[in-house]
C-alpha cells in the first residue's frame, strides 16, 4: 500500500506516518513547514520520520495546484490521509486568509487530484469545532452543524460539503473525521497542554477562560491515529438504507461518511489542569477570565458510529496520556 499523508510534519501527521510505516506501508509525506508555530518542532518530527525505511518527504504547499498535481501524478497513491490545514480557532480571527488558502483552496486541490488519479479512499481531518453553537451533549454526527462560531470551523464544515459533492459526482470514497481535542507528546505549542505546561514549569499564572466553566473531550493522539488507520482501511461505501426524506447528516447514497473520534467523556478544564500539574509535579496560579471569541463551552463525542463501523473506541485515560505528555515535555525541552 502506498499512502500520501499531507501535513506529515504536523502533530497528528507525524504519529500517523509512524503507524503506517510500522505496518509496512510506503508513505509519501508532504508539508510546507510553515512558521505558524516553532519550525524546529516540525523539523525534529520530520527527522525521526526520515530515519524510517519507506518514507519520503517533499516540501509542498497544498495551495499550490501545480505542485499537488505533480506529486499525485508521480505517486500513484492507494490512499490519501489529508491532515494538512491551517489549524487553530483563535488565529482564524486575525488571519482568515490563511484558512482560505490552506483549508479551502488546498482542500480543493487535494480532492481534485484524488479524483483525477483514481485514489481508493480520501480520509481527511475535520474537527469537533463544527458543532459550534450546539449545546446538546454528547455531540452526534447526525446533529445539525449549521452554526459555526469560528471561521476555522466554517472551513472544516465546508470540507465535509466539498467531499460530499465529489463522492456524489465522481464516486470518490471520502471519510471526514471530527477530531476532539487531541493531546499527547509532540503536540502543537499553541494548544492547551503545551501552553499550560510552559506556564506551570515557569511558575507563571495560567489563564482559564469562561471562569473555568468549560469542559473538553480530551483524546490521546495514539487513540486518534488508531481510529484513523482503521477508517483509512475501510473505504466509504454508499449507505443502502439512506432515506432522502429524512437524510442522515453523516452518511449518503454516495460513498461518503463522517465520524467523531473522541474519548467519549468530557473533563472539566480545571480538573484537566490539576491532572497536568500532578504529572509535572508542580502547580501554579489560575487567573479566571471571560470566554474568548470563537470558543465553545463544552465538547463531548458520541462515538457509537465509529465503534460500529471499525470496532474501535479510544480508551487512554487522561492521567495516563498527560503523564506521557509530561515525560516528553520535560525531556524535549530539558526542564
Buried (B, 14 or more C-beta within 10 A) or exposed (E): BBBBBBBBBBBBBBBBBBBBBEEEBBBBBBBBBBEBBEEEBBEBBBEBBEEEEBBEBBEBBBBBBEBBBBBBEEBEBBBBBBBBBBBBBEBBBEEBEBBBBBBBBBBBBBBBBBBEBEBBBBBBBBBBBBBBEBEEBBBBBBBEBEEBBBBBBBBBBBBBEBBBBBBBEBEBBBBBBBBBBBBBBBBBBBBBBBBBBBBBBEEEEBEBBBEBBBBBBBBBBBBBBBBBBBBBEBBBEBBEEEEEEEEBBBBBBBBBBBBBBBBBBBBBBBEBBEBBBBBBEEBBEBEEEEEEEBBBBBBBBBBBBBBEBBEBBBEBEBEEBBBBBBEBBBEEEEE
